[in-house]
Amino acid sequence: MDKVLLGGNAQLDATFSYIAINSPVTSPNTDGFDIAHSSNILIEDSYIKSGDDCIALNGGSFFVNATGVTCGPGHGI
């Protein structure tokens, strides 16, 4: 998987478990998770390798929880 994009229409009560995102380190603008206008999002027990943000939180997002996530390289959360 290259990335997960949540946004546009509201995303509610979503859980992502055991996700592996493996983008080339040298690739620009490759956020692992790009979350906008979403609530009650859980990302757990996952591995994110990206050339940009591992998890990007954008406007309109709240109650987003990340636990047991290995992130890097990249810019973090």
Biopython code that builds the backbone (N, CA, C, O; Angstrom):
import numpy as np
from Bio.PDB.StructureBuilder import StructureBuilder

atoms = [
    (1, "MET", "N", (0.848, -1.162, 0.000)),
    (1, "MET", "CA", (0.000, 0.000, 0.000)),
    (1, "MET", "C", (0.896, 1.228, 0.000)),
    (1, "MET", "O", (1.899, 1.266, 0.714)),
    (2, "ASP", "N", (0.544, 2.231, -0.795)),
    (2, "ASP", "CA", (1.350, 3.443, -0.877)),
    (2, "ASP", "C", (0.903, 4.540, 0.073)),
    (2, "ASP", "O", (1.742, 5.256, 0.620)),
    (3, "LYS", "N", (-0.406, 4.689, 0.283)),
    (3, "LYS", "CA", (-0.890, 5.720, 1.194)),
    (3, "LYS", "C", (-2.364, 5.507, 1.486)),
    (3, "LYS", "O", (-3.056, 4.789, 0.765)),
    (4, "VAL", "N", (-2.836, 6.145, 2.558)),
    (4, "VAL", "CA", (-4.252, 6.150, 2.909)),
    (4, "VAL", "C", (-4.673, 7.610, 2.990)),
    (4, "VAL", "O", (-4.052, 8.400, 3.701)),
    (5, "LEU", "N", (-5.719, 7.965, 2.268)),
    (5, "LEU", "CA", (-6.220, 9.337, 2.247)),
    (5, "LEU", "C", (-7.641, 9.341, 2.789)),
    (5, "LEU", "O", (-8.522, 8.667, 2.255)),
    (6, "LEU", "N", (-7.858, 10.110, 3.858)),
    (6, "LEU", "CA", (-9.194, 10.271, 4.424)),
    (6, "LEU", "C", (-9.565, 11.736, 4.302)),
    (6, "LEU", "O", (-8.821, 12.601, 4.763)),
    (7, "GLY", "N", (-10.682, 12.023, 3.701)),
    (7, "GLY", "CA", (-11.100, 13.412, 3.574)),
    (7, "GLY", "C", (-12.196, 13.538, 2.542)),
    (7, "GLY", "O", (-12.812, 12.553, 2.136)),
    (8, "GLY", "N", (-12.427, 14.772, 2.124)),
    (8, "GLY", "CA", (-13.520, 15.005, 1.183)),
    (8, "GLY", "C", (-14.825, 14.917, 1.938)),
    (8, "GLY", "O", (-15.281, 15.912, 2.501)),
    (9, "ASN", "N", (-15.425, 13.766, 1.960)),
    (9, "ASN", "CA", (-16.606, 13.525, 2.785)),
    (9, "ASN", "C", (-16.124, 13.088, 4.160)),
    (9, "ASN", "O", (-15.073, 12.459, 4.277)),
    (10, "ALA", "N", (-16.873, 13.411, 5.189)),
    (10, "ALA", "CA", (-16.469, 13.089, 6.554)),
    (10, "ALA", "C", (-16.309, 11.588, 6.747)),
    (10, "ALA", "O", (-17.149, 10.794, 6.321)),
    (11, "GLN", "N", (-15.216, 11.220, 7.395)),
    (11, "GLN", "CA", (-14.965, 9.827, 7.748)),
    (11, "GLN", "C", (-15.166, 9.710, 9.256)),
    (11, "GLN", "O", (-14.551, 10.455, 10.020)),
    (12, "LEU", "N", (-16.003, 8.801, 9.684)),
    (12, "LEU", "CA", (-16.317, 8.650, 11.090)),
    (12, "LEU", "C", (-16.072, 7.221, 11.542)),
    (12, "LEU", "O", (-16.388, 6.270, 10.828)),
    (13, "ASP", "N", (-15.498, 7.076, 12.747)),
    (13, "ASP", "CA", (-15.361, 5.771, 13.389)),
    (13, "ASP", "C", (-14.667, 4.744, 12.497)),
    (13, "ASP", "O", (-15.246, 3.705, 12.181)),
    (14, "ALA", "N", (-13.439, 5.028, 12.095)),
    (14, "ALA", "CA", (-12.675, 4.100, 11.257)),
    (14, "ALA", "C", (-11.465, 3.588, 12.029)),
    (14, "ALA", "O", (-10.802, 4.351, 12.731)),
    (15, "THR", "N", (-11.179, 2.295, 11.897)),
    (15, "THR", "CA", (-10.012, 1.677, 12.516)),
    (15, "THR", "C", (-9.139, 1.059, 11.437)),
    (15, "THR", "O", (-9.624, 0.352, 10.554)),
    (16, "PHE", "N", (-7.833, 1.337, 11.523)),
    (16, "PHE", "CA", (-6.852, 0.768, 10.608)),
    (16, "PHE", "C", (-5.855, -0.022, 11.440)),
    (16, "PHE", "O", (-5.107, 0.557, 12.227)),
    (17, "SER", "N", (-5.837, -1.332, 11.275)),
    (17, "SER", "CA", (-4.952, -2.201, 12.045)),
    (17, "SER", "C", (-4.044, -2.985, 11.112)),
    (17, "SER", "O", (-4.457, -3.416, 10.035)),
    (18, "TYR", "N", (-2.805, -3.163, 11.542)),
    (18, "TYR", "CA", (-1.830, -3.985, 10.813)),
    (18, "TYR", "C", (-1.668, -3.530, 9.363)),
    (18, "TYR", "O", (-1.645, -4.347, 8.443)),
    (19, "ILE", "N", (-1.557, -2.222, 9.176)),
    (19, "ILE", "CA", (-1.352, -1.641, 7.850)),
    (19, "ILE", "C", (0.155, -1.472, 7.627)),
    (19, "ILE", "O", (0.867, -1.007, 8.517)),
    (20, "ALA", "N", (0.629, -1.843, 6.457)),
    (20, "ALA", "CA", (2.032, -1.620, 6.083)),
    (20, "ALA", "C", (2.063, -0.687, 4.878)),
    (20, "ALA", "O", (1.551, -1.016, 3.808)),
    (21, "ILE", "N", (2.667, 0.473, 5.067)),
    (21, "ILE", "CA", (2.832, 1.442, 3.986)),
    (21, "ILE", "C", (4.327, 1.573, 3.739)),
    (21, "ILE", "O", (5.094, 1.881, 4.651)),
    (22, "ASN", "N", (4.730, 1.339, 2.511)),
    (22, "ASN", "CA", (6.151, 1.314, 2.192)),
    (22, "ASN", "C", (6.404, 2.125, 0.925)),
    (22, "ASN", "O", (6.446, 1.576, -0.176)),
    (23, "SER", "N", (6.572, 3.432, 1.090)),
    (23, "SER", "CA", (6.860, 4.324, -0.035)),
    (23, "SER", "C", (8.361, 4.596, -0.071)),
    (23, "SER", "O", (9.012, 4.580, 0.973)),
    (24, "PRO", "N", (8.915, 4.842, -1.247)),
    (24, "PRO", "CA", (10.346, 5.153, -1.324)),
    (24, "PRO", "C", (10.693, 6.386, -0.487)),
    (24, "PRO", "O", (9.965, 7.378, -0.496)),
    (25, "VAL", "N", (11.800, 6.312, 0.226)),
    (25, "VAL", "CA", (12.228, 7.409, 1.091)),
    (25, "VAL", "C", (12.453, 8.689, 0.286)),
    (25, "VAL", "O", (12.238, 9.789, 0.794)),
    (26, "THR", "N", (12.878, 8.549, -0.943)),
    (26, "THR", "CA", (13.199, 9.709, -1.774)),
    (26, "THR", "C", (11.990, 10.297, -2.493)),
    (26, "THR", "O", (12.126, 11.269, -3.236)),
    (27, "SER", "N", (10.819, 9.724, -2.281)),
    (27, "SER", "CA", (9.628, 10.216, -2.980)),
    (27, "SER", "C", (8.997, 11.376, -2.205)),
    (27, "SER", "O", (8.672, 11.220, -1.028)),
    (28, "PRO", "N", (8.820, 12.536, -2.847)),
    (28, "PRO", "CA", (8.224, 13.682, -2.163)),
    (28, "PRO", "C", (6.701, 13.545, -2.069)),
    (28, "PRO", "O", (6.072, 12.854, -2.870)),
    (29, "ASN", "N", (6.135, 14.214, -1.081)),
    (29, "ASN", "CA", (4.670, 14.281, -0.930)),
    (29, "ASN", "C", (4.016, 12.915, -0.833)),
    (29, "ASN", "O", (2.966, 12.676, -1.429)),
    (30, "THR", "N", (4.636, 12.026, -0.086)),
    (30, "THR", "CA", (4.054, 10.689, 0.083)),
    (30, "THR", "C", (3.700, 10.468, 1.547)),
    (30, "THR", "O", (4.311, 9.640, 2.223)),
    (31, "ASP", "N", (2.705, 11.216, 2.036)),
    (31, "ASP", "CA", (2.225, 10.983, 3.398)),
    (31, "ASP", "C", (1.701, 9.563, 3.498)),
    (31, "ASP", "O", (1.069, 9.057, 2.570)),
    (32, "GLY", "N", (1.967, 8.919, 4.632)),
    (32, "GLY", "CA", (1.412, 7.585, 4.846)),
    (32, "GLY", "C", (-0.099, 7.657, 5.019)),
    (32, "GLY", "O", (-0.850, 7.080, 4.232)),
    (33, "PHE", "N", (-0.538, 8.367, 6.053)),
    (33, "PHE", "CA", (-1.956, 8.649, 6.282)),
    (33, "PHE", "C", (-2.128, 10.154, 6.158)),
    (33, "PHE", "O", (-1.379, 10.910, 6.777)),
    (34, "ASP", "N", (-3.080, 10.596, 5.386)),
    (34, "ASP", "CA", (-3.389, 12.012, 5.211)),
    (34, "ASP", "C", (-4.852, 12.181, 5.621)),
    (34, "ASP", "O", (-5.762, 11.843, 4.864)),
    (35, "ILE", "N", (-5.064, 12.706, 6.827)),
    (35, "ILE", "CA", (-6.395, 12.699, 7.433)),
    (35, "ILE", "C", (-6.961, 14.117, 7.481)),
    (35, "ILE", "O", (-6.314, 15.030, 7.993)),
    (36, "ALA", "N", (-8.171, 14.300, 6.946)),
    (36, "ALA", "CA", (-8.854, 15.591, 6.972)),
    (36, "ALA", "C", (-10.347, 15.361, 7.176)),
    (36, "ALA", "O", (-10.903, 14.379, 6.684)),
    (37, "HIS", "N", (-10.986, 16.261, 7.898)),
    (37, "HIS", "CA", (-12.440, 16.217, 8.107)),
    (37, "HIS", "C", (-12.890, 14.835, 8.583)),
    (37, "HIS", "O", (-13.851, 14.273, 8.057)),
    (38, "SER", "N", (-12.192, 14.297, 9.579)),
    (38, "SER", "CA", (-12.480, 12.945, 10.056)),
    (38, "SER", "C", (-12.469, 12.923, 11.573)),
    (38, "SER", "O", (-11.777, 13.721, 12.205)),
    (39, "SER", "N", (-13.229, 12.015, 12.156)),
    (39, "SER", "CA", (-13.246, 11.896, 13.612)),
    (39, "SER", "C", (-13.323, 10.434, 14.027)),
    (39, "SER", "O", (-13.781, 9.569, 13.281)),
    (40, "ASN", "N", (-12.854, 10.194, 15.253)),
    (40, "ASN", "CA", (-12.836, 8.847, 15.826)),
    (40, "ASN", "C", (-12.082, 7.877, 14.922)),
    (40, "ASN", "O", (-12.606, 6.839, 14.518)),
    (41, "ILE", "N", (-10.836, 8.243, 14.613)),
    (41, "ILE", "CA", (-9.978, 7.438, 13.759)),
    (41, "ILE", "C", (-8.919, 6.775, 14.636)),
    (41, "ILE", "O", (-8.274, 7.445, 15.443)),
    (42, "LEU", "N", (-8.738, 5.471, 14.484)),
    (42, "LEU", "CA", (-7.711, 4.724, 15.208)),
    (42, "LEU", "C", (-6.769, 4.080, 14.201)),
    (42, "LEU", "O", (-7.201, 3.362, 13.299)),
    (43, "ILE", "N", (-5.477, 4.347, 14.367)),
    (43, "ILE", "CA", (-4.438, 3.687, 13.580)),
    (43, "ILE", "C", (-3.607, 2.902, 14.584)),
    (43, "ILE", "O", (-3.015, 3.489, 15.490)),
    (44, "GLU", "N", (-3.556, 1.576, 14.433)),
    (44, "GLU", "CA", (-2.865, 0.772, 15.436)),
    (44, "GLU", "C", (-2.025, -0.328, 14.794)),
    (44, "GLU", "O", (-2.330, -0.837, 13.715)),
    (45, "ASP", "N", (-0.945, -0.673, 15.515)),
    (45, "ASP", "CA", (-0.096, -1.805, 15.145)),
    (45, "ASP", "C", (0.261, -1.797, 13.666)),
    (45, "ASP", "O", (0.072, -2.792, 12.967)),
    (46, "SER", "N", (0.776, -0.669, 13.196)),
    (46, "SER", "CA", (1.059, -0.496, 11.773)),
    (46, "SER", "C", (2.485, -0.003, 11.562)),
    (46, "SER", "O", (3.131, 0.487, 12.489)),
    (47, "TYR", "N", (2.967, -0.142, 10.326)),
    (47, "TYR", "CA", (4.312, 0.264, 9.929)),
    (47, "TYR", "C", (4.186, 1.245, 8.774)),
    (47, "TYR", "O", (3.568, 0.940, 7.754)),
    (48, "ILE", "N", (4.780, 2.434, 8.938)),
    (48, "ILE", "CA", (4.668, 3.461, 7.905)),
    (48, "ILE", "C", (6.064, 3.945, 7.523)),
    (48, "ILE", "O", (6.783, 4.505, 8.350)),
    (49, "LYS", "N", (6.437, 3.725, 6.276)),
    (49, "LYS", "CA", (7.695, 4.231, 5.724)),
    (49, "LYS", "C", (7.315, 5.145, 4.572)),
    (49, "LYS", "O", (6.675, 4.715, 3.612)),
    (50, "SER", "N", (7.717, 6.420, 4.671)),
    (50, "SER", "CA", (7.329, 7.370, 3.629)),
    (50, "SER", "C", (8.414, 8.410, 3.431)),
    (50, "SER", "O", (9.328, 8.536, 4.246)),
    (51, "GLY", "N", (8.307, 9.155, 2.339)),
    (51, "GLY", "CA", (9.231, 10.238, 2.074)),
    (51, "GLY", "C", (8.735, 11.563, 2.618)),
    (51, "GLY", "O", (9.403, 12.584, 2.457)),
    (52, "ASP", "N", (7.582, 11.566, 3.255)),
    (52, "ASP", "CA", (7.003, 12.797, 3.799)),
    (52, "ASP", "C", (6.471, 12.482, 5.195)),
    (52, "ASP", "O", (7.146, 11.790, 5.957)),
    (53, "ASP", "N", (5.290, 12.964, 5.551)),
    (53, "ASP", "CA", (4.736, 12.718, 6.884)),
    (53, "ASP", "C", (4.234, 11.285, 7.006)),
    (53, "ASP", "O", (3.626, 10.748, 6.080)),
    (54, "CYS", "N", (4.493, 10.677, 8.154)),
    (54, "CYS", "CA", (3.922, 9.347, 8.403)),
    (54, "CYS", "C", (2.409, 9.465, 8.574)),
    (54, "CYS", "O", (1.639, 8.741, 7.944)),
    (55, "ILE", "N", (2.004, 10.390, 9.436)),
    (55, "ILE", "CA", (0.580, 10.669, 9.635)),
    (55, "ILE", "C", (0.413, 12.187, 9.609)),
    (55, "ILE", "O", (0.980, 12.889, 10.446)),
    (56, "ALA", "N", (-0.354, 12.687, 8.662)),
    (56, "ALA", "CA", (-0.621, 14.124, 8.555)),
    (56, "ALA", "C", (-2.053, 14.388, 9.002)),
    (56, "ALA", "O", (-2.997, 13.812, 8.460)),
    (57, "LEU", "N", (-2.209, 15.260, 9.992)),
    (57, "LEU", "CA", (-3.538, 15.641, 10.477)),
    (57, "LEU", "C", (-3.867, 17.024, 9.932)),
    (57, "LEU", "O", (-3.115, 17.978, 10.133)),
    (58, "ASN", "N", (-4.978, 17.120, 9.253)),
    (58, "ASN", "CA", (-5.397, 18.371, 8.631)),
    (58, "ASN", "C", (-6.692, 18.870, 9.258)),
    (58, "ASN", "O", (-7.271, 18.201, 10.114)),
    (59, "GLY", "N", (-7.137, 20.029, 8.839)),
    (59, "GLY", "CA", (-8.302, 20.684, 9.404)),
    (59, "GLY", "C", (-9.544, 19.816, 9.460)),
    (59, "GLY", "O", (-9.793, 18.988, 8.583)),
    (60, "GLY", "N", (-10.314, 20.027, 10.512)),
    (60, "GLY", "CA", (-11.573, 19.316, 10.665)),
    (60, "GLY", "C", (-11.434, 17.917, 11.227)),
    (60, "GLY", "O", (-12.400, 17.155, 11.223)),
    (61, "SER", "N", (-10.243, 17.558, 11.715)),
    (61, "SER", "CA", (-10.024, 16.215, 12.269)),
    (61, "SER", "C", (-9.930, 16.285, 13.787)),
    (61, "SER", "O", (-9.281, 17.175, 14.337)),
    (62, "PHE", "N", (-10.574, 15.350, 14.452)),
    (62, "PHE", "CA", (-10.464, 15.273, 15.902)),
    (62, "PHE", "C", (-10.677, 13.845, 16.360)),
    (62, "PHE", "O", (-11.243, 13.021, 15.641)),
    (63, "PHE", "N", (-10.212, 13.563, 17.578)),
    (63, "PHE", "CA", (-10.240, 12.223, 18.160)),
    (63, "PHE", "C", (-9.542, 11.215, 17.242)),
    (63, "PHE", "O", (-10.108, 10.185, 16.875)),
    (64, "VAL", "N", (-8.299, 11.543, 16.885)),
    (64, "VAL", "CA", (-7.463, 10.652, 16.082)),
    (64, "VAL", "C", (-6.418, 10.061, 17.019)),
    (64, "VAL", "O", (-5.706, 10.802, 17.696)),
    (65, "ASN", "N", (-6.318, 8.731, 17.067)),
    (65, "ASN", "CA", (-5.411, 8.036, 17.973)),
    (65, "ASN", "C", (-4.502, 7.121, 17.170)),
    (65, "ASN", "O", (-4.969, 6.341, 16.340)),
    (66, "ALA", "N", (-3.203, 7.220, 17.419)),
    (66, "ALA", "CA", (-2.231, 6.318, 16.796)),
    (66, "ALA", "C", (-1.480, 5.608, 17.913)),
    (66, "ALA", "O", (-0.886, 6.263, 18.770)),
    (67, "THR", "N", (-1.497, 4.282, 17.916)),
    (67, "THR", "CA", (-0.828, 3.508, 18.955)),
    (67, "THR", "C", (-0.140, 2.298, 18.335)),
    (67, "THR", "O", (-0.694, 1.642, 17.453)),
    (68, "GLY", "N", (1.055, 2.012, 18.798)),
    (68, "GLY", "CA", (1.795, 0.876, 18.266)),
    (68, "GLY", "C", (2.197, 1.068, 16.818)),
    (68, "GLY", "O", (2.266, 0.104, 16.056)),
    (69, "VAL", "N", (2.466, 2.321, 16.430)),
    (69, "VAL", "CA", (2.811, 2.636, 15.041)),
    (69, "VAL", "C", (4.318, 2.868, 14.940)),
    (69, "VAL", "O", (4.876, 3.677, 15.681)),
    (70, "THR", "N", (4.969, 2.162, 14.029)),
    (70, "THR", "CA", (6.374, 2.396, 13.719)),
    (70, "THR", "C", (6.425, 3.358, 12.546)),
    (70, "THR", "O", (5.844, 3.103, 11.491)),
    (71, "CYS", "N", (7.126, 4.463, 12.740)),
    (71, "CYS", "CA", (7.119, 5.541, 11.761)),
    (71, "CYS", "C", (8.548, 5.935, 11.419)),
    (71, "CYS", "O", (9.338, 6.249, 12.310)),
    (72, "GLY", "N", (8.880, 5.921, 10.140)),
    (72, "GLY", "CA", (10.193, 6.406, 9.750)),
    (72, "GLY", "C", (10.738, 5.633, 8.573)),
    (72, "GLY", "O", (10.299, 4.505, 8.348)),
    (73, "PRO", "N", (11.650, 6.162, 7.826)),
    (73, "PRO", "CA", (12.041, 7.568, 7.955)),
    (73, "PRO", "C", (10.893, 8.470, 7.541)),
    (73, "PRO", "O", (9.783, 7.983, 7.324)),
    (74, "GLY", "N", (11.113, 9.689, 7.433)),
    (74, "GLY", "CA", (10.048, 10.630, 7.099)),
    (74, "GLY", "C", (10.002, 11.723, 8.132)),
    (74, "GLY", "O", (10.922, 11.855, 8.940)),
    (75, "HIS", "N", (8.953, 12.506, 8.121)),
    (75, "HIS", "CA", (8.853, 13.664, 8.994)),
    (75, "HIS", "C", (8.081, 13.396, 10.275)),
    (75, "HIS", "O", (7.876, 14.318, 11.065)),
    (76, "GLY", "N", (7.656, 12.192, 10.500)),
    (76, "GLY", "CA", (6.936, 11.877, 11.727)),
    (76, "GLY", "C", (5.457, 12.166, 11.617)),
    (76, "GLY", "O", (4.869, 12.108, 10.537)),
    (77, "ILE", "N", (4.869, 12.476, 12.752)),
    (77, "ILE", "CA", (3.421, 12.684, 12.808)),
    (77, "ILE", "C", (3.151, 14.170, 12.939)),
    (77, "ILE", "O", (1.993, 14.583, 13.004)),
]
sb = StructureBuilder()
sb.init_structure("model")
sb.init_model(0)
sb.init_chain("A")
sb.init_seg("    ")
for serial, (resi, resn, name, xyz) in enumerate(atoms, 1):
    if name == "N":
        sb.init_residue(resn, " ", resi, " ")
    sb.init_atom(name, np.array(xyz, "f"), 0.0, 1.0, " ", f" {name:<3s}", serial, name[0])
structure = sb.get_structure()
